[in-house]
Amino acid sequence: MITTPSIIYSVLAYVANPGNNTVSIIDIETNLMTYNILVRSIPYRLAITPDGMRIYVTNYGDLTISVIDTIANAVTATIFTEGNPSGLAITPDGTHIYVTNEDNNTISVIDIATNTVIATVYVGTTPNEVAITPDGKYTYVTNAGSDNVSVINTNTNKVISTISVGYKPSGVAITPDGNHAYVTNKFSDNVSVINTATNTVTSTTDIKSNSFPIRILIKNGM
């Protein structure tokens, strides 16, 4: 009988290091750093494609995104965004990336197949974080400078709604069923809950005073 050898895949962690313009790779099995990849100025945030083949890195210091091939552990492309890129999110089907450019109040839409910017969407002031609904139809962007959230239709790449939230909105996360978006308001010390069907704030949850909430994650139910 012929047997096929099993393939063992390592579980890896990727770390953006703005102090020395690198992305470190850590093998979770051994907790040892295995690679240190040089990118561009001030790598800030990371996103991985659904197939795990590419890492996209926003380089806040020089208006670019580095594309890392996870097999070669090397930068294979550099994308210019025309703004200081900050947050980013990849559509569930792995075809596009939405990137916030804080200094020019835009979102760059990148085609993953070609690694090119195919659209620029104007949103509110100082866009910070971005999240995409599970069905891939809508992108939610927190605008820290204008205290609101922009909702982009990913089919047309047009803003279809602007939602007022608290003071200095930062993080945004969408529930697994896609029914609600949760937004942290840094200087209001609270979280706005948005109904994604109506794009209205349906409730606000207060956090401890002077907690300055920034990031938010939503855990799927077991």
LINRA-V48025 format. One record per residue. N is the residue number from 1. SS is DSSP state (H for helix, E for strand, C for the rest). BURIAL is 1 if it has 16 or more other ideal C-beta (glycine too) atoms within 10 Angstrom, else 0. D_LAST is the distance of its C-alpha to the last C-alpha in Angstrom with 2 decimals. Layout:
n:N ss:SS burial:BURIAL d_last:D_LAST
n:N ss:SS burial:BURIAL d_last:D_LAST
//
This chain:
n:1 ss:C burial:0 d_last:40.25
n:2 ss:C burial:0 d_last:39.07
n:3 ss:C burial:0 d_last:35.79
n:4 ss:C burial:0 d_last:33.99
n:5 ss:C burial:0 d_last:33.09
n:6 ss:C burial:0 d_last:29.47
n:7 ss:C burial:0 d_last:28.71
n:8 ss:C burial:0 d_last:26.94
n:9 ss:C burial:0 d_last:25.30
n:10 ss:C burial:0 d_last:25.10
n:11 ss:C burial:0 d_last:22.20
n:12 ss:E burial:1 d_last:24.04
n:13 ss:E burial:0 d_last:23.87
n:14 ss:E burial:1 d_last:26.27
n:15 ss:E burial:0 d_last:27.97
n:16 ss:E burial:1 d_last:30.33
n:17 ss:E burial:0 d_last:33.45
n:18 ss:C burial:0 d_last:35.63
n:19 ss:C burial:0 d_last:38.23
n:20 ss:C burial:0 d_last:39.41
n:21 ss:C burial:1 d_last:38.12
n:22 ss:E burial:1 d_last:35.94
n:23 ss:E burial:1 d_last:32.44
n:24 ss:E burial:0 d_last:31.60
n:25 ss:E burial:1 d_last:29.48
n:26 ss:E burial:1 d_last:27.87
n:27 ss:E burial:0 d_last:26.92
n:28 ss:C burial:0 d_last:23.75
n:29 ss:C burial:0 d_last:24.82
n:30 ss:C burial:0 d_last:28.08
n:31 ss:C burial:0 d_last:27.45
n:32 ss:E burial:0 d_last:30.76
n:33 ss:E burial:0 d_last:31.85
n:34 ss:E burial:0 d_last:33.02
n:35 ss:E burial:0 d_last:34.32
n:36 ss:E burial:0 d_last:35.56
n:37 ss:E burial:1 d_last:36.08
n:38 ss:E burial:0 d_last:38.60
n:39 ss:C burial:1 d_last:37.64
n:40 ss:C burial:1 d_last:39.42
n:41 ss:C burial:0 d_last:40.04
n:42 ss:C burial:1 d_last:37.29
n:43 ss:E burial:1 d_last:34.06
n:44 ss:E burial:1 d_last:31.51
n:45 ss:E burial:1 d_last:28.10
n:46 ss:E burial:1 d_last:26.46
n:47 ss:E burial:1 d_last:24.42
n:48 ss:E burial:1 d_last:23.72
n:49 ss:C burial:1 d_last:24.10
n:50 ss:C burial:0 d_last:21.30
n:51 ss:C burial:0 d_last:23.40
n:52 ss:C burial:0 d_last:23.75
n:53 ss:C burial:0 d_last:27.53
n:54 ss:E burial:1 d_last:28.54
n:55 ss:E burial:1 d_last:27.96
n:56 ss:E burial:1 d_last:29.45
n:57 ss:E burial:1 d_last:30.88
n:58 ss:E burial:1 d_last:32.41
n:59 ss:E burial:1 d_last:35.72
n:60 ss:C burial:1 d_last:36.47
n:61 ss:C burial:0 d_last:40.02
n:62 ss:C burial:0 d_last:41.54
n:63 ss:C burial:1 d_last:39.97
n:64 ss:E burial:1 d_last:38.28
n:65 ss:E burial:1 d_last:35.10
n:66 ss:E burial:1 d_last:35.12
n:67 ss:E burial:1 d_last:33.50
n:68 ss:E burial:1 d_last:32.58
n:69 ss:E burial:0 d_last:32.48
n:70 ss:C burial:1 d_last:29.83
n:71 ss:C burial:0 d_last:31.89
n:72 ss:C burial:0 d_last:35.21
n:73 ss:C burial:0 d_last:33.83
n:74 ss:E burial:0 d_last:36.38
n:75 ss:E burial:1 d_last:36.84
n:76 ss:E burial:0 d_last:37.83
n:77 ss:E burial:0 d_last:38.30
n:78 ss:E burial:0 d_last:38.90
n:79 ss:E burial:1 d_last:38.30
n:80 ss:E burial:0 d_last:40.34
n:81 ss:C burial:1 d_last:38.71
n:82 ss:C burial:0 d_last:41.77
n:83 ss:C burial:1 d_last:39.83
n:84 ss:C burial:1 d_last:38.10
n:85 ss:E burial:1 d_last:34.60
n:86 ss:E burial:1 d_last:31.74
n:87 ss:E burial:1 d_last:28.22
n:88 ss:E burial:1 d_last:27.04
n:89 ss:E burial:1 d_last:24.29
n:90 ss:E burial:1 d_last:24.24
n:91 ss:C burial:1 d_last:23.63
n:92 ss:C burial:0 d_last:20.75
n:93 ss:C burial:0 d_last:23.50
n:94 ss:C burial:1 d_last:25.06
n:95 ss:C burial:0 d_last:28.43
n:96 ss:E burial:1 d_last:29.03
n:97 ss:E burial:1 d_last:28.56
n:98 ss:E burial:1 d_last:29.08
n:99 ss:E burial:1 d_last:30.77
n:100 ss:E burial:1 d_last:31.97
n:101 ss:E burial:1 d_last:35.60
n:102 ss:C burial:1 d_last:36.24
n:103 ss:C burial:0 d_last:40.02
n:104 ss:C burial:0 d_last:40.85
n:105 ss:C burial:1 d_last:38.15
n:106 ss:E burial:1 d_last:36.91
n:107 ss:E burial:1 d_last:34.00
n:108 ss:E burial:1 d_last:34.85
n:109 ss:E burial:1 d_last:33.31
n:110 ss:E burial:1 d_last:33.48
n:111 ss:E burial:0 d_last:33.63
n:112 ss:C burial:1 d_last:31.88
n:113 ss:C burial:0 d_last:34.15
n:114 ss:C burial:0 d_last:37.25
n:115 ss:C burial:1 d_last:36.03
n:116 ss:E burial:0 d_last:38.11
n:117 ss:E burial:1 d_last:37.72
n:118 ss:E burial:0 d_last:38.03
n:119 ss:E burial:1 d_last:37.74
n:120 ss:E burial:0 d_last:38.14
n:121 ss:E burial:1 d_last:36.65
n:122 ss:E burial:0 d_last:38.14
n:123 ss:C burial:1 d_last:35.75
n:124 ss:C burial:1 d_last:36.22
n:125 ss:C burial:0 d_last:37.67
n:126 ss:C burial:1 d_last:36.11
n:127 ss:E burial:1 d_last:32.88
n:128 ss:E burial:1 d_last:30.33
n:129 ss:E burial:1 d_last:26.74
n:130 ss:E burial:1 d_last:25.35
n:131 ss:E burial:1 d_last:22.11
n:132 ss:E burial:1 d_last:21.84
n:133 ss:C burial:1 d_last:19.94
n:134 ss:C burial:0 d_last:17.58
n:135 ss:C burial:0 d_last:20.43
n:136 ss:C burial:1 d_last:22.88
n:137 ss:C burial:0 d_last:25.27
n:138 ss:E burial:1 d_last:25.47
n:139 ss:E burial:1 d_last:25.76
n:140 ss:E burial:1 d_last:25.55
n:141 ss:E burial:1 d_last:27.95
n:142 ss:E burial:1 d_last:28.58
n:143 ss:E burial:1 d_last:32.35
n:144 ss:C burial:1 d_last:33.14
n:145 ss:C burial:0 d_last:36.84
n:146 ss:C burial:1 d_last:36.80
n:147 ss:C burial:1 d_last:33.91
n:148 ss:E burial:1 d_last:32.19
n:149 ss:E burial:1 d_last:29.64
n:150 ss:E burial:1 d_last:30.89
n:151 ss:E burial:1 d_last:29.10
n:152 ss:E burial:1 d_last:30.27
n:153 ss:E burial:0 d_last:30.30
n:154 ss:C burial:1 d_last:29.58
n:155 ss:C burial:0 d_last:31.81
n:156 ss:C burial:0 d_last:34.84
n:157 ss:C burial:1 d_last:33.99
n:158 ss:E burial:0 d_last:35.34
n:159 ss:E burial:1 d_last:34.16
n:160 ss:E burial:0 d_last:33.45
n:161 ss:E burial:1 d_last:32.55
n:162 ss:E burial:0 d_last:33.07
n:163 ss:E burial:1 d_last:31.10
n:164 ss:E burial:0 d_last:32.53
n:165 ss:C burial:1 d_last:30.17
n:166 ss:C burial:1 d_last:31.06
n:167 ss:C burial:0 d_last:33.32
n:168 ss:C burial:1 d_last:32.57
n:169 ss:E burial:1 d_last:29.16
n:170 ss:E burial:1 d_last:27.50
n:171 ss:E burial:1 d_last:23.84
n:172 ss:E burial:1 d_last:21.87
n:173 ss:E burial:1 d_last:18.26
n:174 ss:E burial:1 d_last:16.96
n:175 ss:C burial:1 d_last:13.75
n:176 ss:C burial:0 d_last:11.84
n:177 ss:C burial:0 d_last:13.59
n:178 ss:C burial:1 d_last:16.79
n:179 ss:C burial:0 d_last:17.94
n:180 ss:E burial:1 d_last:18.50
n:181 ss:E burial:1 d_last:19.85
n:182 ss:E burial:1 d_last:19.88
n:183 ss:E burial:1 d_last:23.12
n:184 ss:E burial:1 d_last:24.35
n:185 ss:E burial:1 d_last:28.01
n:186 ss:C burial:1 d_last:29.55
n:187 ss:C burial:0 d_last:32.70
n:188 ss:C burial:1 d_last:31.52
n:189 ss:C burial:1 d_last:28.93
n:190 ss:E burial:1 d_last:26.38
n:191 ss:E burial:1 d_last:23.65
n:192 ss:E burial:1 d_last:24.44
n:193 ss:E burial:1 d_last:21.95
n:194 ss:E burial:1 d_last:23.24
n:195 ss:E burial:0 d_last:22.78
n:196 ss:C burial:1 d_last:22.98
n:197 ss:C burial:0 d_last:24.66
n:198 ss:C burial:0 d_last:27.52
n:199 ss:C burial:1 d_last:27.33
n:200 ss:E burial:0 d_last:28.07
n:201 ss:E burial:1 d_last:26.80
n:202 ss:E burial:0 d_last:25.36
n:203 ss:E burial:0 d_last:24.72
n:204 ss:E burial:0 d_last:25.31
n:205 ss:E burial:0 d_last:23.59
n:206 ss:E burial:0 d_last:26.08
n:207 ss:C burial:0 d_last:25.49
n:208 ss:C burial:0 d_last:27.92
n:209 ss:C burial:0 d_last:31.40
n:210 ss:C burial:0 d_last:32.36
n:211 ss:C burial:0 d_last:28.86
n:212 ss:C burial:0 d_last:29.36
n:213 ss:C burial:1 d_last:25.76
n:214 ss:C burial:0 d_last:25.67
n:215 ss:C burial:0 d_last:22.42
n:216 ss:C burial:1 d_last:19.01
n:217 ss:C burial:0 d_last:15.55
n:218 ss:C burial:0 d_last:12.46
n:219 ss:C burial:0 d_last:8.99
n:220 ss:C burial:0 d_last:6.56
n:221 ss:C burial:0 d_last:3.79
n:222 ss:C burial:0 d_last:0.00
//
